[in-house]
Each structure stands twice: as C-alpha cells, then as structure tokens.
Amino acid sequence: MCQLVEGEGKLMWKCSVCNYIYEGGDAPERCPKCGSPKEKYIKLEDAAEQKISGSRETNQLLMVSIELLEELEAIGERGVEINLDPGCQRYFTKLKEQAKSLKQNSLAEIETHVKKDKWS
C-alpha cells in the first residue's frame, strides 16, 4: 500500500540559496532549482537528515490517508443515497461525516508541516 520514500540512506545536501535538498554522495555542481554553484551547498547533520526523512514519510502517510478518507466519504455518500433503512442511514451518515472530518484534520496537519518547513 505505502511505499518507502526514495533516497533513504543517501547523504543530504541543502542549497543555502533556495533550500533545495539534494541527495547523493556529493553536492551537485549546480543547484537543479536555482543554479547556484556547488559551494552554496551544506552537508546536513544527521539530526536534520532524520527530520527530513521523518517528515517525508509522515507527509506521504498523510497523503495516502487523505485518498483513503475521500473514498470512505464517497462510500458514505452513496450509502446515504441508497437509504435502505434507518440503521444504515445513520451508519453511512456517520461514516461520511467522520471521514470528512479526518480528511480536514490531515490537510490541516500538512499545512502545519509546510509552515514549519517540514515539507520536502
């Protein structure tokens, strides 16, 4: 279902001009994003690399959960439309509402990550 984030285990280099993160044995000759020379790259410390790896994995999990919650919301909507009986109606209404609420919470968490520079 979820795949691991690519690039784990490689050294991380950060462009001091545009904050682009490059992964490899050495910094690139030029930044792929802003074109700055290799000298503008800094090797990230292990703690910073772990934070970025953790952020990437968490953000990926949030994105997958949003997709699944959208599916559950649609299932709830369809169940409400069918309106088989009051018990099913209550169940599908609750499913739709809770899926929508959890989806909004996931989106808010991603926004928080973006504001805290935990999105990469």
Phi and psi in radians as a Rosetta constraint file:
Dihedral C 1 N 2 CA 2 C 2 CIRCULARHARMONIC -1.658 0.35
Dihedral N 2 CA 2 C 2 N 3 CIRCULARHARMONIC 2.393 0.35
Dihedral C 2 N 3 CA 3 C 3 CIRCULARHARMONIC -1.798 0.35
Dihedral N 3 CA 3 C 3 N 4 CIRCULARHARMONIC 2.621 0.35
Dihedral C 3 N 4 CA 4 C 4 CIRCULARHARMONIC -1.159 0.35
Dihedral N 4 CA 4 C 4 N 5 CIRCULARHARMONIC 2.643 0.35
Dihedral C 4 N 5 CA 5 C 5 CIRCULARHARMONIC -1.195 0.35
Dihedral N 5 CA 5 C 5 N 6 CIRCULARHARMONIC 2.339 0.35
Dihedral C 5 N 6 CA 6 C 6 CIRCULARHARMONIC -1.180 0.35
Dihedral N 6 CA 6 C 6 N 7 CIRCULARHARMONIC 2.667 0.35
Dihedral C 6 N 7 CA 7 C 7 CIRCULARHARMONIC 1.616 0.35
Dihedral N 7 CA 7 C 7 N 8 CIRCULARHARMONIC 0.012 0.35
Dihedral C 7 N 8 CA 8 C 8 CIRCULARHARMONIC -1.121 0.35
Dihedral N 8 CA 8 C 8 N 9 CIRCULARHARMONIC 2.461 0.35
Dihedral C 8 N 9 CA 9 C 9 CIRCULARHARMONIC 1.619 0.35
Dihedral N 9 CA 9 C 9 N 10 CIRCULARHARMONIC -0.155 0.35
Dihedral C 9 N 10 CA 10 C 10 CIRCULARHARMONIC -1.600 0.35
Dihedral N 10 CA 10 C 10 N 11 CIRCULARHARMONIC 2.752 0.35
Dihedral C 10 N 11 CA 11 C 11 CIRCULARHARMONIC -1.209 0.35
Dihedral N 11 CA 11 C 11 N 12 CIRCULARHARMONIC 2.565 0.35
Dihedral C 11 N 12 CA 12 C 12 CIRCULARHARMONIC -1.985 0.35
Dihedral N 12 CA 12 C 12 N 13 CIRCULARHARMONIC 2.349 0.35
Dihedral C 12 N 13 CA 13 C 13 CIRCULARHARMONIC -2.155 0.35
Dihedral N 13 CA 13 C 13 N 14 CIRCULARHARMONIC 2.434 0.35
Dihedral C 13 N 14 CA 14 C 14 CIRCULARHARMONIC -2.077 0.35
Dihedral N 14 CA 14 C 14 N 15 CIRCULARHARMONIC 2.236 0.35
Dihedral C 14 N 15 CA 15 C 15 CIRCULARHARMONIC -1.252 0.35
Dihedral N 15 CA 15 C 15 N 16 CIRCULARHARMONIC 2.160 0.35
Dihedral C 15 N 16 CA 16 C 16 CIRCULARHARMONIC -1.318 0.35
Dihedral N 16 CA 16 C 16 N 17 CIRCULARHARMONIC -0.148 0.35
Dihedral C 16 N 17 CA 17 C 17 CIRCULARHARMONIC -1.570 0.35
Dihedral N 17 CA 17 C 17 N 18 CIRCULARHARMONIC -0.871 0.35
Dihedral C 17 N 18 CA 18 C 18 CIRCULARHARMONIC -2.064 0.35
Dihedral N 18 CA 18 C 18 N 19 CIRCULARHARMONIC -0.025 0.35
Dihedral C 18 N 19 CA 19 C 19 CIRCULARHARMONIC 1.256 0.35
Dihedral N 19 CA 19 C 19 N 20 CIRCULARHARMONIC 0.235 0.35
Dihedral C 19 N 20 CA 20 C 20 CIRCULARHARMONIC -1.089 0.35
Dihedral N 20 CA 20 C 20 N 21 CIRCULARHARMONIC 2.353 0.35
Dihedral C 20 N 21 CA 21 C 21 CIRCULARHARMONIC -1.756 0.35
Dihedral N 21 CA 21 C 21 N 22 CIRCULARHARMONIC 2.136 0.35
Dihedral C 21 N 22 CA 22 C 22 CIRCULARHARMONIC -1.942 0.35
Dihedral N 22 CA 22 C 22 N 23 CIRCULARHARMONIC 2.423 0.35
Dihedral C 22 N 23 CA 23 C 23 CIRCULARHARMONIC -2.021 0.35
Dihedral N 23 CA 23 C 23 N 24 CIRCULARHARMONIC 2.208 0.35
Dihedral C 23 N 24 CA 24 C 24 CIRCULARHARMONIC 2.972 0.35
Dihedral N 24 CA 24 C 24 N 25 CIRCULARHARMONIC -3.133 0.35
Dihedral C 24 N 25 CA 25 C 25 CIRCULARHARMONIC -1.201 0.35
Dihedral N 25 CA 25 C 25 N 26 CIRCULARHARMONIC -0.494 0.35
Dihedral C 25 N 26 CA 26 C 26 CIRCULARHARMONIC -2.554 0.35
Dihedral N 26 CA 26 C 26 N 27 CIRCULARHARMONIC 2.770 0.35
Dihedral C 26 N 27 CA 27 C 27 CIRCULARHARMONIC -1.133 0.35
Dihedral N 27 CA 27 C 27 N 28 CIRCULARHARMONIC 2.635 0.35
Dihedral C 27 N 28 CA 28 C 28 CIRCULARHARMONIC -1.253 0.35
Dihedral N 28 CA 28 C 28 N 29 CIRCULARHARMONIC 2.783 0.35
Dihedral C 28 N 29 CA 29 C 29 CIRCULARHARMONIC -1.091 0.35
Dihedral N 29 CA 29 C 29 N 30 CIRCULARHARMONIC -0.635 0.35
Dihedral C 29 N 30 CA 30 C 30 CIRCULARHARMONIC -2.399 0.35
Dihedral N 30 CA 30 C 30 N 31 CIRCULARHARMONIC 2.540 0.35
Dihedral C 30 N 31 CA 31 C 31 CIRCULARHARMONIC -1.178 0.35
Dihedral N 31 CA 31 C 31 N 32 CIRCULARHARMONIC 2.226 0.35
Dihedral C 31 N 32 CA 32 C 32 CIRCULARHARMONIC -1.110 0.35
Dihedral N 32 CA 32 C 32 N 33 CIRCULARHARMONIC -0.386 0.35
Dihedral C 32 N 33 CA 33 C 33 CIRCULARHARMONIC -1.592 0.35
Dihedral N 33 CA 33 C 33 N 34 CIRCULARHARMONIC -0.898 0.35
Dihedral C 33 N 34 CA 34 C 34 CIRCULARHARMONIC -1.979 0.35
Dihedral N 34 CA 34 C 34 N 35 CIRCULARHARMONIC -0.150 0.35
Dihedral C 34 N 35 CA 35 C 35 CIRCULARHARMONIC 1.458 0.35
Dihedral N 35 CA 35 C 35 N 36 CIRCULARHARMONIC 0.085 0.35
Dihedral C 35 N 36 CA 36 C 36 CIRCULARHARMONIC -1.110 0.35
Dihedral N 36 CA 36 C 36 N 37 CIRCULARHARMONIC 2.647 0.35
Dihedral C 36 N 37 CA 37 C 37 CIRCULARHARMONIC -1.253 0.35
Dihedral N 37 CA 37 C 37 N 38 CIRCULARHARMONIC 2.871 0.35
Dihedral C 37 N 38 CA 38 C 38 CIRCULARHARMONIC -0.914 0.35
Dihedral N 38 CA 38 C 38 N 39 CIRCULARHARMONIC -0.591 0.35
Dihedral C 38 N 39 CA 39 C 39 CIRCULARHARMONIC -1.098 0.35
Dihedral N 39 CA 39 C 39 N 40 CIRCULARHARMONIC -0.316 0.35
Dihedral C 39 N 40 CA 40 C 40 CIRCULARHARMONIC -1.459 0.35
Dihedral N 40 CA 40 C 40 N 41 CIRCULARHARMONIC -0.080 0.35
Dihedral C 40 N 41 CA 41 C 41 CIRCULARHARMONIC -1.554 0.35
Dihedral N 41 CA 41 C 41 N 42 CIRCULARHARMONIC 2.501 0.35
Dihedral C 41 N 42 CA 42 C 42 CIRCULARHARMONIC -2.104 0.35
Dihedral N 42 CA 42 C 42 N 43 CIRCULARHARMONIC 2.496 0.35
Dihedral C 42 N 43 CA 43 C 43 CIRCULARHARMONIC -1.344 0.35
Dihedral N 43 CA 43 C 43 N 44 CIRCULARHARMONIC 2.213 0.35
Dihedral C 43 N 44 CA 44 C 44 CIRCULARHARMONIC -1.326 0.35
Dihedral N 44 CA 44 C 44 N 45 CIRCULARHARMONIC 2.513 0.35
Dihedral C 44 N 45 CA 45 C 45 CIRCULARHARMONIC -1.213 0.35
Dihedral N 45 CA 45 C 45 N 46 CIRCULARHARMONIC 2.802 0.35
Dihedral C 45 N 46 CA 46 C 46 CIRCULARHARMONIC -0.970 0.35
Dihedral N 46 CA 46 C 46 N 47 CIRCULARHARMONIC -0.729 0.35
Dihedral C 46 N 47 CA 47 C 47 CIRCULARHARMONIC -1.092 0.35
Dihedral N 47 CA 47 C 47 N 48 CIRCULARHARMONIC -0.701 0.35
Dihedral C 47 N 48 CA 48 C 48 CIRCULARHARMONIC -1.186 0.35
Dihedral N 48 CA 48 C 48 N 49 CIRCULARHARMONIC -0.691 0.35
Dihedral C 48 N 49 CA 49 C 49 CIRCULARHARMONIC -1.089 0.35
Dihedral N 49 CA 49 C 49 N 50 CIRCULARHARMONIC -0.742 0.35
Dihedral C 49 N 50 CA 50 C 50 CIRCULARHARMONIC -1.132 0.35
Dihedral N 50 CA 50 C 50 N 51 CIRCULARHARMONIC -0.679 0.35
Dihedral C 50 N 51 CA 51 C 51 CIRCULARHARMONIC -1.104 0.35
Dihedral N 51 CA 51 C 51 N 52 CIRCULARHARMONIC -0.758 0.35
Dihedral C 51 N 52 CA 52 C 52 CIRCULARHARMONIC -1.148 0.35
Dihedral N 52 CA 52 C 52 N 53 CIRCULARHARMONIC -0.784 0.35
Dihedral C 52 N 53 CA 53 C 53 CIRCULARHARMONIC -1.079 0.35
Dihedral N 53 CA 53 C 53 N 54 CIRCULARHARMONIC -0.772 0.35
Dihedral C 53 N 54 CA 54 C 54 CIRCULARHARMONIC -1.103 0.35
Dihedral N 54 CA 54 C 54 N 55 CIRCULARHARMONIC -0.708 0.35
Dihedral C 54 N 55 CA 55 C 55 CIRCULARHARMONIC -1.115 0.35
Dihedral N 55 CA 55 C 55 N 56 CIRCULARHARMONIC -0.759 0.35
Dihedral C 55 N 56 CA 56 C 56 CIRCULARHARMONIC -1.074 0.35
Dihedral N 56 CA 56 C 56 N 57 CIRCULARHARMONIC -0.790 0.35
Dihedral C 56 N 57 CA 57 C 57 CIRCULARHARMONIC -1.165 0.35
Dihedral N 57 CA 57 C 57 N 58 CIRCULARHARMONIC -0.777 0.35
Dihedral C 57 N 58 CA 58 C 58 CIRCULARHARMONIC -1.070 0.35
Dihedral N 58 CA 58 C 58 N 59 CIRCULARHARMONIC -0.779 0.35
Dihedral C 58 N 59 CA 59 C 59 CIRCULARHARMONIC -1.107 0.35
Dihedral N 59 CA 59 C 59 N 60 CIRCULARHARMONIC -0.660 0.35
Dihedral C 59 N 60 CA 60 C 60 CIRCULARHARMONIC -1.117 0.35
Dihedral N 60 CA 60 C 60 N 61 CIRCULARHARMONIC -0.754 0.35
Dihedral C 60 N 61 CA 61 C 61 CIRCULARHARMONIC -1.092 0.35
Dihedral N 61 CA 61 C 61 N 62 CIRCULARHARMONIC -0.707 0.35
Dihedral C 61 N 62 CA 62 C 62 CIRCULARHARMONIC -1.089 0.35
Dihedral N 62 CA 62 C 62 N 63 CIRCULARHARMONIC -0.737 0.35
Dihedral C 62 N 63 CA 63 C 63 CIRCULARHARMONIC -1.122 0.35
Dihedral N 63 CA 63 C 63 N 64 CIRCULARHARMONIC -0.724 0.35
Dihedral C 63 N 64 CA 64 C 64 CIRCULARHARMONIC -1.126 0.35
Dihedral N 64 CA 64 C 64 N 65 CIRCULARHARMONIC -0.738 0.35
Dihedral C 64 N 65 CA 65 C 65 CIRCULARHARMONIC -1.121 0.35
Dihedral N 65 CA 65 C 65 N 66 CIRCULARHARMONIC -0.637 0.35
Dihedral C 65 N 66 CA 66 C 66 CIRCULARHARMONIC -1.084 0.35
Dihedral N 66 CA 66 C 66 N 67 CIRCULARHARMONIC -0.773 0.35
Dihedral C 66 N 67 CA 67 C 67 CIRCULARHARMONIC -1.056 0.35
Dihedral N 67 CA 67 C 67 N 68 CIRCULARHARMONIC -0.772 0.35
Dihedral C 67 N 68 CA 68 C 68 CIRCULARHARMONIC -1.162 0.35
Dihedral N 68 CA 68 C 68 N 69 CIRCULARHARMONIC -0.702 0.35
Dihedral C 68 N 69 CA 69 C 69 CIRCULARHARMONIC -1.148 0.35
Dihedral N 69 CA 69 C 69 N 70 CIRCULARHARMONIC -0.604 0.35
Dihedral C 69 N 70 CA 70 C 70 CIRCULARHARMONIC -1.098 0.35
Dihedral N 70 CA 70 C 70 N 71 CIRCULARHARMONIC -0.691 0.35
Dihedral C 70 N 71 CA 71 C 71 CIRCULARHARMONIC -1.121 0.35
Dihedral N 71 CA 71 C 71 N 72 CIRCULARHARMONIC -0.774 0.35
Dihedral C 71 N 72 CA 72 C 72 CIRCULARHARMONIC -1.112 0.35
Dihedral N 72 CA 72 C 72 N 73 CIRCULARHARMONIC -0.659 0.35
Dihedral C 72 N 73 CA 73 C 73 CIRCULARHARMONIC -1.082 0.35
Dihedral N 73 CA 73 C 73 N 74 CIRCULARHARMONIC -0.736 0.35
Dihedral C 73 N 74 CA 74 C 74 CIRCULARHARMONIC -1.155 0.35
Dihedral N 74 CA 74 C 74 N 75 CIRCULARHARMONIC -0.663 0.35
Dihedral C 74 N 75 CA 75 C 75 CIRCULARHARMONIC -1.098 0.35
Dihedral N 75 CA 75 C 75 N 76 CIRCULARHARMONIC -0.783 0.35
Dihedral C 75 N 76 CA 76 C 76 CIRCULARHARMONIC -1.049 0.35
Dihedral N 76 CA 76 C 76 N 77 CIRCULARHARMONIC -0.757 0.35
Dihedral C 76 N 77 CA 77 C 77 CIRCULARHARMONIC -1.053 0.35
Dihedral N 77 CA 77 C 77 N 78 CIRCULARHARMONIC -0.773 0.35
Dihedral C 77 N 78 CA 78 C 78 CIRCULARHARMONIC -1.139 0.35
Dihedral N 78 CA 78 C 78 N 79 CIRCULARHARMONIC -0.729 0.35
Dihedral C 78 N 79 CA 79 C 79 CIRCULARHARMONIC -1.083 0.35
Dihedral N 79 CA 79 C 79 N 80 CIRCULARHARMONIC -0.659 0.35
Dihedral C 79 N 80 CA 80 C 80 CIRCULARHARMONIC -1.120 0.35
Dihedral N 80 CA 80 C 80 N 81 CIRCULARHARMONIC -0.746 0.35
Dihedral C 80 N 81 CA 81 C 81 CIRCULARHARMONIC -1.066 0.35
Dihedral N 81 CA 81 C 81 N 82 CIRCULARHARMONIC -0.703 0.35
Dihedral C 81 N 82 CA 82 C 82 CIRCULARHARMONIC -1.124 0.35
Dihedral N 82 CA 82 C 82 N 83 CIRCULARHARMONIC -0.714 0.35
Dihedral C 82 N 83 CA 83 C 83 CIRCULARHARMONIC 0.933 0.35
Dihedral N 83 CA 83 C 83 N 84 CIRCULARHARMONIC 0.924 0.35
Dihedral C 83 N 84 CA 84 C 84 CIRCULARHARMONIC -1.146 0.35
Dihedral N 84 CA 84 C 84 N 85 CIRCULARHARMONIC -0.871 0.35
Dihedral C 84 N 85 CA 85 C 85 CIRCULARHARMONIC -2.761 0.35
Dihedral N 85 CA 85 C 85 N 86 CIRCULARHARMONIC 2.946 0.35
Dihedral C 85 N 86 CA 86 C 86 CIRCULARHARMONIC -1.021 0.35
Dihedral N 86 CA 86 C 86 N 87 CIRCULARHARMONIC -0.660 0.35
Dihedral C 86 N 87 CA 87 C 87 CIRCULARHARMONIC -1.110 0.35
Dihedral N 87 CA 87 C 87 N 88 CIRCULARHARMONIC -0.799 0.35
Dihedral C 87 N 88 CA 88 C 88 CIRCULARHARMONIC -1.144 0.35
Dihedral N 88 CA 88 C 88 N 89 CIRCULARHARMONIC -0.701 0.35
Dihedral C 88 N 89 CA 89 C 89 CIRCULARHARMONIC -1.031 0.35
Dihedral N 89 CA 89 C 89 N 90 CIRCULARHARMONIC -0.801 0.35
Dihedral C 89 N 90 CA 90 C 90 CIRCULARHARMONIC -1.104 0.35
Dihedral N 90 CA 90 C 90 N 91 CIRCULARHARMONIC -0.787 0.35
Dihedral C 90 N 91 CA 91 C 91 CIRCULARHARMONIC -1.044 0.35
Dihedral N 91 CA 91 C 91 N 92 CIRCULARHARMONIC -0.902 0.35
Dihedral C 91 N 92 CA 92 C 92 CIRCULARHARMONIC -1.206 0.35
Dihedral N 92 CA 92 C 92 N 93 CIRCULARHARMONIC -0.544 0.35
Dihedral C 92 N 93 CA 93 C 93 CIRCULARHARMONIC -1.125 0.35
Dihedral N 93 CA 93 C 93 N 94 CIRCULARHARMONIC -0.799 0.35
Dihedral C 93 N 94 CA 94 C 94 CIRCULARHARMONIC -1.132 0.35
Dihedral N 94 CA 94 C 94 N 95 CIRCULARHARMONIC -0.744 0.35
Dihedral C 94 N 95 CA 95 C 95 CIRCULARHARMONIC -1.013 0.35
Dihedral N 95 CA 95 C 95 N 96 CIRCULARHARMONIC -0.834 0.35
Dihedral C 95 N 96 CA 96 C 96 CIRCULARHARMONIC -1.067 0.35
Dihedral N 96 CA 96 C 96 N 97 CIRCULARHARMONIC -0.806 0.35
Dihedral C 96 N 97 CA 97 C 97 CIRCULARHARMONIC -1.154 0.35
Dihedral N 97 CA 97 C 97 N 98 CIRCULARHARMONIC -0.774 0.35
Dihedral C 97 N 98 CA 98 C 98 CIRCULARHARMONIC -1.219 0.35
Dihedral N 98 CA 98 C 98 N 99 CIRCULARHARMONIC -0.661 0.35
Dihedral C 98 N 99 CA 99 C 99 CIRCULARHARMONIC -1.105 0.35
Dihedral N 99 CA 99 C 99 N 100 CIRCULARHARMONIC -0.732 0.35
Dihedral C 99 N 100 CA 100 C 100 CIRCULARHARMONIC -1.122 0.35
Dihedral N 100 CA 100 C 100 N 101 CIRCULARHARMONIC -0.743 0.35
Dihedral C 100 N 101 CA 101 C 101 CIRCULARHARMONIC -1.113 0.35
Dihedral N 101 CA 101 C 101 N 102 CIRCULARHARMONIC -0.807 0.35
Dihedral C 101 N 102 CA 102 C 102 CIRCULARHARMONIC -1.122 0.35
Dihedral N 102 CA 102 C 102 N 103 CIRCULARHARMONIC -0.647 0.35
Dihedral C 102 N 103 CA 103 C 103 CIRCULARHARMONIC -1.092 0.35
Dihedral N 103 CA 103 C 103 N 104 CIRCULARHARMONIC -0.779 0.35
Dihedral C 103 N 104 CA 104 C 104 CIRCULARHARMONIC -1.105 0.35
Dihedral N 104 CA 104 C 104 N 105 CIRCULARHARMONIC -0.686 0.35
Dihedral C 104 N 105 CA 105 C 105 CIRCULARHARMONIC -1.101 0.35
Dihedral N 105 CA 105 C 105 N 106 CIRCULARHARMONIC -0.707 0.35
Dihedral C 105 N 106 CA 106 C 106 CIRCULARHARMONIC -1.124 0.35
Dihedral N 106 CA 106 C 106 N 107 CIRCULARHARMONIC -0.753 0.35
Dihedral C 106 N 107 CA 107 C 107 CIRCULARHARMONIC -1.106 0.35
Dihedral N 107 CA 107 C 107 N 108 CIRCULARHARMONIC -0.692 0.35
Dihedral C 107 N 108 CA 108 C 108 CIRCULARHARMONIC -1.140 0.35
Dihedral N 108 CA 108 C 108 N 109 CIRCULARHARMONIC -0.663 0.35
Dihedral C 108 N 109 CA 109 C 109 CIRCULARHARMONIC -1.134 0.35
Dihedral N 109 CA 109 C 109 N 110 CIRCULARHARMONIC -0.714 0.35
Dihedral C 109 N 110 CA 110 C 110 CIRCULARHARMONIC -1.089 0.35
Dihedral N 110 CA 110 C 110 N 111 CIRCULARHARMONIC -0.748 0.35
Dihedral C 110 N 111 CA 111 C 111 CIRCULARHARMONIC -1.053 0.35
Dihedral N 111 CA 111 C 111 N 112 CIRCULARHARMONIC -0.701 0.35
Dihedral C 111 N 112 CA 112 C 112 CIRCULARHARMONIC -1.077 0.35
Dihedral N 112 CA 112 C 112 N 113 CIRCULARHARMONIC -0.726 0.35
Dihedral C 112 N 113 CA 113 C 113 CIRCULARHARMONIC -1.094 0.35
Dihedral N 113 CA 113 C 113 N 114 CIRCULARHARMONIC -0.724 0.35
Dihedral C 113 N 114 CA 114 C 114 CIRCULARHARMONIC -1.079 0.35
Dihedral N 114 CA 114 C 114 N 115 CIRCULARHARMONIC -0.802 0.35
Dihedral C 114 N 115 CA 115 C 115 CIRCULARHARMONIC -1.135 0.35
Dihedral N 115 CA 115 C 115 N 116 CIRCULARHARMONIC -0.523 0.35
Dihedral C 115 N 116 CA 116 C 116 CIRCULARHARMONIC -1.644 0.35
Dihedral N 116 CA 116 C 116 N 117 CIRCULARHARMONIC 0.209 0.35
Dihedral C 116 N 117 CA 117 C 117 CIRCULARHARMONIC 1.037 0.35
Dihedral N 117 CA 117 C 117 N 118 CIRCULARHARMONIC 0.666 0.35
Dihedral C 117 N 118 CA 118 C 118 CIRCULARHARMONIC -1.907 0.35
Dihedral N 118 CA 118 C 118 N 119 CIRCULARHARMONIC 0.491 0.35
Dihedral C 118 N 119 CA 119 C 119 CIRCULARHARMONIC -2.121 0.35
Dihedral N 119 CA 119 C 119 N 120 CIRCULARHARMONIC 2.025 0.35
